């Protein structure tokens, strides 16, 4: 079994100051310390899975193609820094328009990743900046760490062992 770190996107991986939605690659700016901390955790044997709500798709604010362009930029930056992102899962729904089980605080995307990648939840973590992130993680038995929005992961790097 593998140990994993699940990570929320907006506000945890990237800075979302001044933006309600991040859907343009030019607006996608990594939070301070992210690369260094992910490199350390990767050396400890963790894989990384991003789980993000992207309700702007359902709202019509942006498209799946926009999300894919942002994710492509992110993956390129990670590759340049020798960091492997195992998978990115996103929910395109919004509960204002439809109910689904993949949008956090529901846990379908976590369950899918846990099964697909044979993840040991007892050795794995979720890092998020909202109560929804924490609730979803706890539903599947992950240790959840809540940070402030746009907080550097350097502040919590020693919590993951």
N, C-alpha and C positions, 0 to 999 in steps of 0.2 A: 504494500500500500504506500501511497505517496502522501507527503505533507504539502499543504498548499496555503497560500495567502490569497484570499479573495479581496478584491479592492474595488471600491466604488470609483467612478470616474470624476465627474465634475465636483470640484471642491476638495478632492483627495489627491487624485493624480494631477489634475490641472487646475489652474487658478481660474475661478469664474467671477472675479470681482468685476462689477459693472455689466454683467451679462446674466440674463435669466436662463438663456439657453446658449450653449456653445455648439455651433454647427458649421462654422467656417474655419478651415485650417489655420488661417492667419490669427484667429482668436484663441487658438489652442496653445497655451503656454504652461509648461510644467511647473508644478510647485517646487519651491526651493528644497534641495536635498533629496529629491525623489530618486534620482539616478544612483547616487552613492548608497542610499539605504537599500534599494532593490538589489544592487550588486552584492552587498553584504549578506542579505537574506538568501539570495540565489546560491552563494557560496556555502550556506548552511543547508542546502538541499531542498529549499522550497521551490515549488512551481507557482506561477502567478496566473490568476484568473480574474478578469475584470467583469463585474456585473453592474450594469447601469440602466436606470430608467431613462428612456428617451421619448417622453410624452409629447414633445413638440412635433413628432411625426403625426400622431393622431390629431393634434390640433391644426395641422396643415402649415405650421411655421417653417418646417424644413422637411426634407425627404430622407429615405433610407440611404440614398446615394450620398447625401451630405454627411450623414453619420459615418458611412464607409470611408469617405475622404479624410475625415478627422482621424478615424482609427488607423488609416494607412499612414498618416503623418506620425502618429504616436508610435506605431510599430517600427517605422523607419528610424525614429530617434532611439528607440530601445535597441534595435539591431546595431546601430552605430556605437552603442555603449555595451555591447555584448550581453544584453539582457534578453532573455527569451520570455515572451508572453505566451502562455500555453493556449489561451482562448479568450475571446471577448464575447460575452453574451449581453444582448440588450433587449429591453422590452419596448416595443414601439407604441404601446397602448397608453391610454390615459383614462383614469376612472371616471372622469367627467363625461366620457362618451361611451365607454364599455367596461365591463368588469372582466378581468382576466386573472390567471393564477401565476403569471410570470412577472408581474409588476411587484417590486418590493413595496410593502412588507411581506408579500407572499413569497414562496420559496422555490417555485418550479425550476428556475434557472440554476439555483444552487444544487437542487436534487439532480438535475441533468448532468452538471459538471462532476458531482461526487461520483455518480455511477460511471460516467464515461471515462474518467481519469483515475478511477480506483483510489479515491482520496480517503485518508484516515481522518475523520473529523476530530478525533481526540488530539491530534497533533497539528490541527489547522486553525486558521484565524480569518476573521473578516475585519477589514478596516473601513469605516464609513464615517460620514459627517452628519448623518441624520438618524432619528429614531427608527425610521423605516429600515435603514440598513441593518441596524442592530437587531430589530425584531425578526427580520428574515433570517439572519445568521443563527439566531438562537433557536428558531424552529427546526433547524437541521443539526443542532448540536455543536456548532462552531463557537470557539471563543471569540467574542466580539469586542473590538476596541473602537470607541467613539472618539474622534478628534474634532477640533473646531474646524469649520470650513476654511480651507486654504492654509491650514497649519502644516508646518514642515514635518515630514515623517521622522526626521532626526529626533524629534521630541519623544518618540515612542519606540525607536529602533531596538532598545534593550528589553522591551516587553515581550518581544518575540524571540524565543530561544530555540 
